[in-house]
Amino acid sequence: MKQHIISPEASQDLEEIIDYFTNRNIDAGERFIDEFNKKCRSEC
């Protein structure tokens, strides 16, 4: 199984994106997280 490593900079960007969504629309934030996780799993 392939392993992906998220750089500290990318991790910070993801946190900011998640904060943006959750402050405006919690459902959109949850969908973003779900889709991101699906994409990471499917790229393995």
mmCIF file as Biopython writes it, N, C-alpha, C and O atoms, coordinates in Angstrom:
data_model
#
loop_
_atom_site.group_PDB
_atom_site.id
_atom_site.type_symbol
_atom_site.label_atom_id
_atom_site.label_alt_id
_atom_site.label_comp_id
_atom_site.label_asym_id
_atom_site.label_entity_id
_atom_site.label_seq_id
_atom_site.pdbx_PDB_ins_code
_atom_site.Cartn_x
_atom_site.Cartn_y
_atom_site.Cartn_z
_atom_site.occupancy
_atom_site.B_iso_or_equiv
_atom_site.auth_seq_id
_atom_site.auth_asym_id
_atom_site.pdbx_PDB_model_num
ATOM 1   N N  . MET A ? 1  ? 0.848   -1.178 0.000  1.0 0.0 1  A 1 
ATOM 2   C CA . MET A ? 1  ? 0.000   0.000  0.000  1.0 0.0 1  A 1 
ATOM 3   C C  . MET A ? 1  ? 0.893   1.240  0.000  1.0 0.0 1  A 1 
ATOM 4   O O  . MET A ? 1  ? 1.860   1.320  0.757  1.0 0.0 1  A 1 
ATOM 5   N N  . LYS A ? 2  ? 0.565   2.180  -0.838 1.0 0.0 2  A 1 
ATOM 6   C CA . LYS A ? 2  ? 1.289   3.431  -0.950 1.0 0.0 2  A 1 
ATOM 7   C C  . LYS A ? 2  ? 0.950   4.333  0.237  1.0 0.0 2  A 1 
ATOM 8   O O  . LYS A ? 2  ? -0.194  4.367  0.691  1.0 0.0 2  A 1 
ATOM 9   N N  . GLN A ? 3  ? 1.937   5.051  0.727  1.0 0.0 3  A 1 
ATOM 10  C CA . GLN A ? 3  ? 1.693   5.965  1.838  1.0 0.0 3  A 1 
ATOM 11  C C  . GLN A ? 3  ? 1.907   7.396  1.363  1.0 0.0 3  A 1 
ATOM 12  O O  . GLN A ? 3  ? 2.906   7.702  0.713  1.0 0.0 3  A 1 
ATOM 13  N N  . HIS A ? 4  ? 0.972   8.256  1.690  1.0 0.0 4  A 1 
ATOM 14  C CA . HIS A ? 4  ? 1.066   9.665  1.337  1.0 0.0 4  A 1 
ATOM 15  C C  . HIS A ? 4  ? 1.493   10.439 2.567  1.0 0.0 4  A 1 
ATOM 16  O O  . HIS A ? 4  ? 1.045   10.159 3.679  1.0 0.0 4  A 1 
ATOM 17  N N  . ILE A ? 5  ? 2.358   11.408 2.360  1.0 0.0 5  A 1 
ATOM 18  C CA . ILE A ? 5  ? 2.803   12.263 3.450  1.0 0.0 5  A 1 
ATOM 19  C C  . ILE A ? 5  ? 2.355   13.685 3.144  1.0 0.0 5  A 1 
ATOM 20  O O  . ILE A ? 5  ? 2.622   14.217 2.067  1.0 0.0 5  A 1 
ATOM 21  N N  . ILE A ? 6  ? 1.683   14.279 4.090  1.0 0.0 6  A 1 
ATOM 22  C CA . ILE A ? 6  ? 1.217   15.657 3.939  1.0 0.0 6  A 1 
ATOM 23  C C  . ILE A ? 6  ? 2.229   16.556 4.627  1.0 0.0 6  A 1 
ATOM 24  O O  . ILE A ? 6  ? 2.498   16.408 5.819  1.0 0.0 6  A 1 
ATOM 25  N N  . SER A ? 7  ? 2.785   17.484 3.872  1.0 0.0 7  A 1 
ATOM 26  C CA . SER A ? 7  ? 3.794   18.390 4.423  1.0 0.0 7  A 1 
ATOM 27  C C  . SER A ? 7  ? 3.169   19.287 5.486  1.0 0.0 7  A 1 
ATOM 28  O O  . SER A ? 7  ? 1.952   19.473 5.500  1.0 0.0 7  A 1 
ATOM 29  N N  . PRO A ? 8  ? 3.986   19.840 6.372  1.0 0.0 8  A 1 
ATOM 30  C CA . PRO A ? 8  ? 3.447   20.759 7.386  1.0 0.0 8  A 1 
ATOM 31  C C  . PRO A ? 8  ? 2.711   21.944 6.759  1.0 0.0 8  A 1 
ATOM 32  O O  . PRO A ? 8  ? 1.693   22.395 7.284  1.0 0.0 8  A 1 
ATOM 33  N N  . GLU A ? 9  ? 3.224   22.442 5.644  1.0 0.0 9  A 1 
ATOM 34  C CA . GLU A ? 9  ? 2.570   23.570 4.977  1.0 0.0 9  A 1 
ATOM 35  C C  . GLU A ? 9  ? 1.201   23.170 4.442  1.0 0.0 9  A 1 
ATOM 36  O O  . GLU A ? 9  ? 0.228   23.908 4.596  1.0 0.0 9  A 1 
ATOM 37  N N  . ALA A ? 10 ? 1.130   22.003 3.813  1.0 0.0 10 A 1 
ATOM 38  C CA . ALA A ? 10 ? -0.142  21.517 3.288  1.0 0.0 10 A 1 
ATOM 39  C C  . ALA A ? 10 ? -1.120  21.248 4.423  1.0 0.0 10 A 1 
ATOM 40  O O  . ALA A ? 10 ? -2.314  21.524 4.298  1.0 0.0 10 A 1 
ATOM 41  N N  . SER A ? 11 ? -0.625  20.719 5.510  1.0 0.0 11 A 1 
ATOM 42  C CA . SER A ? 11 ? -1.480  20.453 6.667  1.0 0.0 11 A 1 
ATOM 43  C C  . SER A ? 11 ? -2.068  21.752 7.208  1.0 0.0 11 A 1 
ATOM 44  O O  . SER A ? 11 ? -3.244  21.807 7.568  1.0 0.0 11 A 1 
ATOM 45  N N  . GLN A ? 12 ? -1.247  22.790 7.261  1.0 0.0 12 A 1 
ATOM 46  C CA . GLN A ? 12 ? -1.735  24.092 7.721  1.0 0.0 12 A 1 
ATOM 47  C C  . GLN A ? 12 ? -2.787  24.638 6.756  1.0 0.0 12 A 1 
ATOM 48  O O  . GLN A ? 12 ? -3.806  25.180 7.186  1.0 0.0 12 A 1 
ATOM 49  N N  . ASP A ? 13 ? -2.540  24.496 5.456  1.0 0.0 13 A 1 
ATOM 50  C CA . ASP A ? 13 ? -3.524  24.934 4.459  1.0 0.0 13 A 1 
ATOM 51  C C  . ASP A ? 13 ? -4.842  24.192 4.632  1.0 0.0 13 A 1 
ATOM 52  O O  . ASP A ? 13 ? -5.914  24.795 4.575  1.0 0.0 13 A 1 
ATOM 53  N N  . LEU A ? 14 ? -4.760  22.885 4.842  1.0 0.0 14 A 1 
ATOM 54  C CA . LEU A ? 14 ? -5.984  22.090 5.036  1.0 0.0 14 A 1 
ATOM 55  C C  . LEU A ? 14 ? -6.744  22.553 6.269  1.0 0.0 14 A 1 
ATOM 56  O O  . LEU A ? 14 ? -7.971  22.652 6.244  1.0 0.0 14 A 1 
ATOM 57  N N  . GLU A ? 15 ? -6.027  22.835 7.341  1.0 0.0 15 A 1 
ATOM 58  C CA . GLU A ? 15 ? -6.684  23.328 8.560  1.0 0.0 15 A 1 
ATOM 59  C C  . GLU A ? 15 ? -7.411  24.646 8.294  1.0 0.0 15 A 1 
ATOM 60  O O  . GLU A ? 15 ? -8.528  24.859 8.765  1.0 0.0 15 A 1 
ATOM 61  N N  . GLU A ? 16 ? -6.760  25.522 7.535  1.0 0.0 16 A 1 
ATOM 62  C CA . GLU A ? 16 ? -7.383  26.813 7.217  1.0 0.0 16 A 1 
ATOM 63  C C  . GLU A ? 16 ? -8.618  26.627 6.335  1.0 0.0 16 A 1 
ATOM 64  O O  . GLU A ? 16 ? -9.622  27.314 6.527  1.0 0.0 16 A 1 
ATOM 65  N N  . ILE A ? 17 ? -8.554  25.722 5.388  1.0 0.0 17 A 1 
ATOM 66  C CA . ILE A ? 17 ? -9.702  25.439 4.527  1.0 0.0 17 A 1 
ATOM 67  C C  . ILE A ? 17 ? -10.847 24.875 5.353  1.0 0.0 17 A 1 
ATOM 68  O O  . ILE A ? 17 ? -11.997 25.285 5.197  1.0 0.0 17 A 1 
ATOM 69  N N  . ILE A ? 18 ? -10.530 23.938 6.228  1.0 0.0 18 A 1 
ATOM 70  C CA . ILE A ? 18 ? -11.564 23.342 7.085  1.0 0.0 18 A 1 
ATOM 71  C C  . ILE A ? 18 ? -12.179 24.392 7.990  1.0 0.0 18 A 1 
ATOM 72  O O  . ILE A ? 18 ? -13.399 24.426 8.152  1.0 0.0 18 A 1 
ATOM 73  N N  . ASP A ? 19 ? -11.356 25.251 8.584  1.0 0.0 19 A 1 
ATOM 74  C CA . ASP A ? 19 ? -11.877 26.336 9.429  1.0 0.0 19 A 1 
ATOM 75  C C  . ASP A ? 19 ? -12.809 27.246 8.639  1.0 0.0 19 A 1 
ATOM 76  O O  . ASP A ? 19 ? -13.871 27.636 9.124  1.0 0.0 19 A 1 
ATOM 77  N N  . TYR A ? 20 ? -12.403 27.579 7.423  1.0 0.0 20 A 1 
ATOM 78  C CA . TYR A ? 20 ? -13.232 28.435 6.570  1.0 0.0 20 A 1 
ATOM 79  C C  . TYR A ? 20 ? -14.608 27.810 6.368  1.0 0.0 20 A 1 
ATOM 80  O O  . TYR A ? 20 ? -15.631 28.465 6.567  1.0 0.0 20 A 1 
ATOM 81  N N  . PHE A ? 21 ? -14.626 26.535 5.970  1.0 0.0 21 A 1 
ATOM 82  C CA . PHE A ? 21 ? -15.901 25.867 5.723  1.0 0.0 21 A 1 
ATOM 83  C C  . PHE A ? 21 ? -16.725 25.739 6.998  1.0 0.0 21 A 1 
ATOM 84  O O  . PHE A ? 21 ? -17.922 26.027 6.989  1.0 0.0 21 A 1 
ATOM 85  N N  . THR A ? 22 ? -16.108 25.315 8.082  1.0 0.0 22 A 1 
ATOM 86  C CA . THR A ? 22 ? -16.884 25.071 9.295  1.0 0.0 22 A 1 
ATOM 87  C C  . THR A ? 22 ? -17.429 26.360 9.897  1.0 0.0 22 A 1 
ATOM 88  O O  . THR A ? 22 ? -18.462 26.337 10.565 1.0 0.0 22 A 1 
ATOM 89  N N  . ASN A ? 23 ? -16.754 27.480 9.671  1.0 0.0 23 A 1 
ATOM 90  C CA . ASN A ? 23 ? -17.275 28.760 10.161 1.0 0.0 23 A 1 
ATOM 91  C C  . ASN A ? 23 ? -18.430 29.275 9.322  1.0 0.0 23 A 1 
ATOM 92  O O  . ASN A ? 23 ? -19.211 30.103 9.790  1.0 0.0 23 A 1 
ATOM 93  N N  . ARG A ? 24 ? -18.552 28.800 8.098  1.0 0.0 24 A 1 
ATOM 94  C CA . ARG A ? 24 ? -19.599 29.285 7.210  1.0 0.0 24 A 1 
ATOM 95  C C  . ARG A ? 24 ? -20.715 28.267 6.999  1.0 0.0 24 A 1 
ATOM 96  O O  . ARG A ? 24 ? -21.888 28.627 6.903  1.0 0.0 24 A 1 
ATOM 97  N N  . ASN A ? 25 ? -20.333 26.993 6.927  1.0 0.0 25 A 1 
ATOM 98  C CA . ASN A ? 25 ? -21.330 25.960 6.654  1.0 0.0 25 A 1 
ATOM 99  C C  . ASN A ? 25 ? -20.748 24.615 7.094  1.0 0.0 25 A 1 
ATOM 100 O O  . ASN A ? 25 ? -19.933 24.022 6.387  1.0 0.0 25 A 1 
ATOM 101 N N  . ILE A ? 26 ? -21.168 24.147 8.255  1.0 0.0 26 A 1 
ATOM 102 C CA . ILE A ? 26 ? -20.619 22.920 8.835  1.0 0.0 26 A 1 
ATOM 103 C C  . ILE A ? 26 ? -20.808 21.726 7.901  1.0 0.0 26 A 1 
ATOM 104 O O  . ILE A ? 26 ? -19.931 20.866 7.814  1.0 0.0 26 A 1 
ATOM 105 N N  . ASP A ? 27 ? -21.934 21.664 7.205  1.0 0.0 27 A 1 
ATOM 106 C CA . ASP A ? 27 ? -22.174 20.553 6.283  1.0 0.0 27 A 1 
ATOM 107 C C  . ASP A ? 27 ? -21.170 20.568 5.135  1.0 0.0 27 A 1 
ATOM 108 O O  . ASP A ? 27 ? -20.661 19.520 4.736  1.0 0.0 27 A 1 
ATOM 109 N N  . ALA A ? 28 ? -20.888 21.746 4.609  1.0 0.0 28 A 1 
ATOM 110 C CA . ALA A ? 28 ? -19.894 21.855 3.537  1.0 0.0 28 A 1 
ATOM 111 C C  . ALA A ? 28 ? -18.517 21.442 4.039  1.0 0.0 28 A 1 
ATOM 112 O O  . ALA A ? 28 ? -17.766 20.780 3.324  1.0 0.0 28 A 1 
ATOM 113 N N  . GLY A ? 29 ? -18.187 21.829 5.259  1.0 0.0 29 A 1 
ATOM 114 C CA . GLY A ? 29 ? -16.906 21.436 5.843  1.0 0.0 29 A 1 
ATOM 115 C C  . GLY A ? 29 ? -16.789 19.929 5.986  1.0 0.0 29 A 1 
ATOM 116 O O  . GLY A ? 29 ? -15.749 19.350 5.673  1.0 0.0 29 A 1 
ATOM 117 N N  . GLU A ? 30 ? -17.842 19.302 6.453  1.0 0.0 30 A 1 
ATOM 118 C CA . GLU A ? 30 ? -17.826 17.846 6.608  1.0 0.0 30 A 1 
ATOM 119 C C  . GLU A ? 30 ? -17.729 17.146 5.255  1.0 0.0 30 A 1 
ATOM 120 O O  . GLU A ? 30 ? -17.026 16.144 5.121  1.0 0.0 30 A 1 
ATOM 121 N N  . ARG A ? 31 ? -18.436 17.675 4.248  1.0 0.0 31 A 1 
ATOM 122 C CA . ARG A ? 31 ? -18.343 17.092 2.905  1.0 0.0 31 A 1 
ATOM 123 C C  . ARG A ? 31 ? -16.929 17.230 2.352  1.0 0.0 31 A 1 
ATOM 124 O O  . ARG A ? 31 ? -16.412 16.304 1.727  1.0 0.0 31 A 1 
ATOM 125 N N  . PHE A ? 32 ? -16.303 18.383 2.581  1.0 0.0 32 A 1 
ATOM 126 C CA . PHE A ? 32 ? -14.931 18.583 2.113  1.0 0.0 32 A 1 
ATOM 127 C C  . PHE A ? 32 ? -14.006 17.549 2.737  1.0 0.0 32 A 1 
ATOM 128 O O  . PHE A ? 32 ? -13.209 16.926 2.036  1.0 0.0 32 A 1 
ATOM 129 N N  . ILE A ? 33 ? -14.104 17.361 4.041  1.0 0.0 33 A 1 
ATOM 130 C CA . ILE A ? 33 ? -13.250 16.393 4.742  1.0 0.0 33 A 1 
ATOM 131 C C  . ILE A ? 33 ? -13.499 14.986 4.216  1.0 0.0 33 A 1 
ATOM 132 O O  . ILE A ? 33 ? -12.553 14.245 3.951  1.0 0.0 33 A 1 
ATOM 133 N N  . ASP A ? 34 ? -14.766 14.615 4.063  1.0 0.0 34 A 1 
ATOM 134 C CA . ASP A ? 34 ? -15.102 13.279 3.553  1.0 0.0 34 A 1 
ATOM 135 C C  . ASP A ? 34 ? -14.529 13.057 2.156  1.0 0.0 34 A 1 
ATOM 136 O O  . ASP A ? 34 ? -13.933 12.015 1.883  1.0 0.0 34 A 1 
ATOM 137 N N  . GLU A ? 35 ? -14.711 14.034 1.279  1.0 0.0 35 A 1 
ATOM 138 C CA . GLU A ? 35 ? -14.222 13.891 -0.096 1.0 0.0 35 A 1 
ATOM 139 C C  . GLU A ? 35 ? -12.698 13.873 -0.146 1.0 0.0 35 A 1 
ATOM 140 O O  . GLU A ? 35 ? -12.112 13.126 -0.930 1.0 0.0 35 A 1 
ATOM 141 N N  . PHE A ? 36 ? -12.066 14.672 0.668  1.0 0.0 36 A 1 
ATOM 142 C CA . PHE A ? 36 ? -10.610 14.685 0.724  1.0 0.0 36 A 1 
ATOM 143 C C  . PHE A ? 36 ? -10.088 13.310 1.161  1.0 0.0 36 A 1 
ATOM 144 O O  . PHE A ? 36 ? -9.164  12.761 0.561  1.0 0.0 36 A 1 
ATOM 145 N N  . ASN A ? 37 ? -10.692 12.779 2.201  1.0 0.0 37 A 1 
ATOM 146 C CA . ASN A ? 37 ? -10.281 11.457 2.696  1.0 0.0 37 A 1 
ATOM 147 C C  . ASN A ? 37 ? -10.523 10.363 1.650  1.0 0.0 37 A 1 
ATOM 148 O O  . ASN A ? 37 ? -9.687  9.476  1.478  1.0 0.0 37 A 1 
ATOM 149 N N  . LYS A ? 38 ? -11.658 10.424 0.955  1.0 0.0 38 A 1 
ATOM 150 C CA . LYS A ? 38 ? -11.931 9.444  -0.110 1.0 0.0 38 A 1 
ATOM 151 C C  . LYS A ? 38 ? -10.880 9.521  -1.200 1.0 0.0 38 A 1 
ATOM 152 O O  . LYS A ? 38 ? -10.388 8.497  -1.674 1.0 0.0 38 A 1 
ATOM 153 N N  . LYS A ? 39 ? -10.541 10.733 -1.592 1.0 0.0 39 A 1 
ATOM 154 C CA . LYS A ? 39 ? -9.554  10.941 -2.647 1.0 0.0 39 A 1 
ATOM 155 C C  . LYS A ? 39 ? -8.200  10.382 -2.214 1.0 0.0 39 A 1 
ATOM 156 O O  . LYS A ? 39 ? -7.516  9.733  -3.006 1.0 0.0 39 A 1 
ATOM 157 N N  . CYS A ? 40 ? -7.816  10.625 -0.986 1.0 0.0 40 A 1 
ATOM 158 C CA . CYS A ? 40 ? -6.533  10.114 -0.490 1.0 0.0 40 A 1 
ATOM 159 C C  . CYS A ? 40 ? -6.525  8.585  -0.500 1.0 0.0 40 A 1 
ATOM 160 O O  . CYS A ? 40 ? -5.523  7.972  -0.870 1.0 0.0 40 A 1 
ATOM 161 N N  . ARG A ? 41 ? -7.626  7.972  -0.098 1.0 0.0 41 A 1 
ATOM 162 C CA . ARG A ? 41 ? -7.706  6.506  -0.080 1.0 0.0 41 A 1 
ATOM 163 C C  . ARG A ? 41 ? -7.695  5.926  -1.489 1.0 0.0 41 A 1 
ATOM 164 O O  . ARG A ? 41 ? -7.098  4.875  -1.718 1.0 0.0 41 A 1 
ATOM 165 N N  . SER A ? 42 ? -8.342  6.591  -2.428 1.0 0.0 42 A 1 
ATOM 166 C CA . SER A ? 42 ? -8.436  6.057  -3.778 1.0 0.0 42 A 1 
ATOM 167 C C  . SER A ? 42 ? -7.130  6.214  -4.578 1.0 0.0 42 A 1 
ATOM 168 O O  . SER A ? 42 ? -6.939  5.532  -5.585 1.0 0.0 42 A 1 
ATOM 169 N N  . GLU A ? 43 ? -6.259  7.081  -4.148 1.0 0.0 43 A 1 
ATOM 170 C CA . GLU A ? 43 ? -4.991  7.317  -4.835 1.0 0.0 43 A 1 
ATOM 171 C C  . GLU A ? 43 ? -3.912  6.331  -4.431 1.0 0.0 43 A 1 
ATOM 172 O O  . GLU A ? 43 ? -2.814  6.361  -4.986 1.0 0.0 43 A 1 
ATOM 173 N N  . CYS A ? 44 ? -4.194  5.472  -3.493 1.0 0.0 44 A 1 
ATOM 174 C CA . CYS A ? 44 ? -3.181  4.522  -3.004 1.0 0.0 44 A 1 
ATOM 175 C C  . CYS A ? 44 ? -2.885  3.441  -3.978 1.0 0.0 44 A 1 
ATOM 176 O O  . CYS A ? 44 ? -2.056  2.573  -3.703 1.0 0.0 44 A 1 
#
